[in-house]
Amino acid sequence: MKHEQLQEEAERFIKACYDELSKPASETVSRLEQIRTSIAERGTYEHTAEELQHGARMAWRNSNRCIGRLFWETLYLMDARSAETEDEIAEHLFRHIEYATNGGRIRPVITIFRESSGLDSRIRIWNHQLIRYAGYVTGDGIVGDPASVELTKRCLEMGWRGKGTAFDVLPLLLQIGNRPPQLFPVPDRLVLEVPIVHPELADFGTLNLKWYAVPIISDMRLEIGGLHYSAAPFNGWYMGTEIGARNLADENRYNRLPVVADFMGLDRTRESSLWRDKALVELNAAVLHSFKERGVSIVDHHTAAQQFIRFEERENKLGREVTGRWSWLIPPVSPAVTPVFHRSYQDKVITPNFFSQDGKLPDPAACCPNQPSGIGKTSVF
């Protein structure tokens, strides 16, 4: 990014940030002068911890695909910009999992590692989420999560071995610049999982379904004021349909609707029996019941939609436009009976924000020479 463009992005962010934080004009002017000097001398600048935290919160607020933005001001920052090694990065990620999980009372958290000044120093977390299940290709089909097949293959080639079940937690695949990638298994004690049972259908638990408690997105790039953070994992809590109507139900994921329908004794010989709909509703009811029974934070899609309308009303009162991607904001179950369905939004990108990152998974043959398996160890966990 050219100095002039960086200066422009920085000024736009600082003015908005300091205005929202009710900073005096003199402090804004002083900070802008510091940034101009830094960019002129070094070609970049650094965010203060306060700027980083509020910028991350603004990024959540501007996330067009997120229905849970009402709580953007509660996002807690874990500043990990001092981390230099893969071991240190892994330790910070494990702390994130533990703090966010909070015994089931999920806390919205973001951990931000140093700014990506170039490919040689870029920190990359190759996992889509810090906790996600493996997907094994077998002669009888895929065991586990089909969405994880490629990453699972890389991990296996680097020496990791799972148990081969449908719910094996993948290790973290971390890389700094062009250095060899390393694997870090997530300690079992940090992974809170919820067995799926049903409030009314006895023996539903015999289907052996479960899901992890916290969705921590870890492969997106965070942009704040012209600076790019390639490693900035963040989480809220689940909306039930993410698990019950997508992760466990999609044909290209766990595809458990036929299993649930057969358990319920539904007629799958004809679509007009609406067996998919009936099974889908009960699977989602089971997910919500199971999380609440275990004391794990979760929200149903009707409540989430109402919360989003409250967010929209608050933002409108403050004179801020609410942008959104309608196809993501409507829930995958009964969307027409939620208030979001009947509204429209501009899918306009406003920064600070989170962005997808390109790139192929690292070559497993490039694993660290003094660790043949490519599996790292941390000193704390």
N, C-alpha and C positions, 0 to 999 in steps of 0.2 A: 504494500500500500504506500503510495506517495505521501510525503510529509504533509502536503497541503490537504489531501483527503483525510489523513489521520487527524490533523488539527481540526478540520471541520466536524468530523464525527465526534471527537472528544468534546468539543465545545457544545455541540448539540446535547450530548448526554449530560455533561456537568450542569448546564443551565437547567435542564429538566429535573435532574436528580436533586440539586440543591434547592430548587424551588419547592419540590415536594417535601423535602426535609426541613423547610422553613429556615434555611440558612440566610443570614444577612447578606445584602448585596455586596458589601465590602469583602466578605469571605469568598464569594463566588468569583469576584474580580481577581483576588489574590491567587486563588487556585488556578484559574485560567492562565494567569501569567506564569505560574510554576510549570504548567503543562507545556506552554509555548516554548519556554526555555529548554525543557527537557527534550522535546521533539527536535528542536534546532540543534542541540548538542549531541544527542544520543540516537535520534531517529525514532524514539518511542517514549512512553511514559508508564508509570505504574499507578494502579488504583490504590486508594487507601482502603482499609478494611471496611469502612463505612460505605464507601462508594461501591465496593465489590458486593456487599450484602444487598444494598438497595438495588443495584443494577441487576442482580440475580432475581430479585423479587419482581422487578419490572419485566424481566424476560418471561417469567411465569405469567404475569398479567397479560403479556402480549402474545401468548401461545395460542394460536388460532384453533388448534385441534383439542384443546383441553377444556372440559366442561367443569372442572373443579377449581376455577380461578378465584372464587369468592375468598379463598383463604390465602391469597398470595402474600399478604403482609406477615404471615406467620412463618415463612420459610426461614430456616435456621442455617447460617453459614458456618461451615467448617473450612477454614482457610488453610490449604495445604500447599501453598505456593513455594514453600521452602523444601519440599521433598525433591531429592536428587537421584535416588536409586530406586530400582524396582522393589526392593524390600520395603523401603519407606513408603512407597506408593501403596503397596499391598496393605501395610499396617493402617494407613489412613482409610482405606476402603473397608477394612474389617471394622474399624471404629465407626464408620458411617453406618454399616449394617446394624451394629449393636445399638447405637444411639437412636437410629430411626425406628428400629423394631420396638424397643422400649417395653418388652414383655407383652406386646400386643396392642398397646395404646400408641399407635403409629404417630411419629412426629415427622412433618415435612422437613427435609434436610437436603442441602446441596454441599458437596465437597468440591472445591475448585483448586486445581493444580496450576502450575505456572503457565503464563501466557505462551502461546506457540509463536516464537520468533522466527522459526524456520524448520524445515523438515528434519534437520540434523538433531534438533533438540525437542521435537514434538513428542508429547506423551500421548500414547494411544491405548485405550481400553477397548479390546476387540469384542468383548461380550456386549450383546445388546442390552442385557440387564445384569446387575451384579449377581443376582440369584436367578438361575434359569435351568431347566431340566435338559439333559442330554437327549440326543436322538440317534439311535444306532440303526444302521442299515443291516438287515439280516435276510436270510433266504426266505423268511416268511413275512417280510415287510419291515416297516420301521417300528422299532420298539422305543417308546418315549416321544419326544416332541419333534415332529418333522421340521419345524422352523430352526432347529439347532443342529441339523445333520452336518452342515459344512464345518461349523466350529467344533463339533464333536470329533469329526474326522481329523482335524488338525491336532486337537488335544491328544487323541490316541496315537497319532504319528509322533508326537513329542514325548510319549512315555506315560501319559496318564492312563489309569485304568479305573473305570467305574464298575459298579456291581452288575450292570446289564439290566437294571430294572427300568420301568417306565418313568421313574421319578428320581433319577440320579442327578444331583446338583453338579453342574459343570465347574471346573476350576476357573480362576480368572486368568485371562491371557493378556499380559501387559508388555508394552514395548516402548522404549525411549529412542526416538530418532531411528537410525539405521542399526542400532544395537540388536543383538540376538533377542528374540522374544522369550519370555519366561512364563511359566505356569505357577499359579498359587492356589492350591485347593482351599476352598472356604471351610473353616472349622465347623464341624457339625453343630457345636453348641450355639453358633450364631444364627443358624437357619431355623426359623420358626415356621412350621408347616401345620396346615389345618386339614384333618381327615374330613371328608364330605359325608355327612349323614343327613337324613330327612326328618323334619318334625312330625310327620304323619305316616310315612311309608316305612314300615319296619323292615329291617335287614337291608336298607339302602346302602349301609356301610360295607356290605359284602361285595359291592362293585369295586371296592379298593381305589376310590378316587381321593385325591388330595391336591392341595395347592399351597404354595409358599405365601407368607403373609404380606411381604413388602415388595412392590414393583419399583425397582431402582433403575431407571433408564441411565445407561452408562456410555453410549456410543455417539452422543450428539455433541456438536460444537456450540459453545456459548459465546455470543458476541456482545460486548459491552463497550460503547464509546470507541469503536474502531479497533479494539483489542480482541484477540481471538483465543479462547481457552478450549483446546481440543479434548481435554479431560475434565469434565464437570458433571459427574453423576448426580442425579437428583431424584427425589421421590415425593409422592403424596401417599394416599392410601387407595385401595382398590374400589372401583365401582363394581358391584356384583356381576354385571353383565360382561365385564372384561374376562372374567373367569368362566362363568356359566354359559354365556352365549357365544364366546369366541374361543378362548383357549381350550376348553374341554369339548366344545360342540362343533367347531368348524371342521369341515371334511378334510381340509389340508393341515389340520392340527391334530388334536387327540381323537376327534370324530367319535365321541361317546354317545351321541344321541340314539343310534340304533340299539346300543346296549341298554340304555335307560328305558327306551320304549319297550324292549323285550321284557325287561324286569317288571314294567308296569302292566304287561299283558296287552299292549296296544296292537291294533291291526296295521301292519306295515305293508300289506299287499296292495293298498291303494292310497294315493296321496290325499284323496278327499276325506279320509278318516282324520286328517289333521294330526297324525301321530307325531310329526315333528314339532308342531306347536305345543302339544300337550307335554311331550317329553322335555321341551325346552323350558317351559314355565316351571315344571317341577325340579329340573336340574338347577335353575336359578334360585328357586326357593330353598333348595338344599344348601347351596353355597352361602346365601345370606344367613340362614339359620346356623350353619356350622361355624362361621366366623364369629357371629354374635355369641354363640354358646361357649366358645373358647375365649371370649373377651378380646377379640382382634378387631381393630377398626375396619369398617367397610361401610359403603353407602349404597342404597338401592337407586336405580336409575330415575325413579320418580322424584325422590328427594333431591338428587343431584341436579336434575333439570330445574327444580324450583330454586335451588341455591344459585344456579347460573343466572336466572332471571333477577335475583336479588343483586348479584354482582353487576349485571348490566344496568340496573337502576341506580346503583351507587356510582358507577362510572359516569353515567349520563349526568348526574347531579354535579359531578366534578368537572364536567365539560370535556371528558375524554371519550373518544369514539371506541366502541367495542367491536373489534374485528373477530372473524371466526370462519371456520370451514364447516359449513352446515352439515355436510355428510359425516363429519366426525362428531359434531355436537349432538346429533340425534342418537339416542341409544339404539342398539340392535334388537331390542325387545319392546314392542308396543310404542314405537316412536310417535305415532299420531295422537296419542293421548297425553303427551307431554307438551308443555307450553313452548318449548324450543322449536318444535316441529312447525309451528305456525308463524315463525319469524324468519327474517332473512338477515344475512350479515355479509359484509365485504371481506373477502379473503385477501386482505392487504397485509403485507409483512411490515411490521414496525419493530425497530430495534430499541433497546436490547431484546434479544430473542435467542432461541435455540434452533440449530440447523442440522440437517443430516450431513454426514461426512462420507466422502467417497473413499475408495481404497480396497485392495484385496487383502485377504488374510495373509499374514506373513508365511514365508516358506518354512515348513517344519524342519527342513534340513539345516536351517540357520540357527538352531538352538545353541545355547551357550556351551563353548567347548569344555569348560571345566565342570559343567553339569550336564552330562550326556542326555539325561532325560528332559532337560529344559525346565525342570521343576524347581522353583525357588523356595526358600524358607524365610520366615520372618522371625525376628527376635522376640516380639511381644506375644504373638498369638501362636 
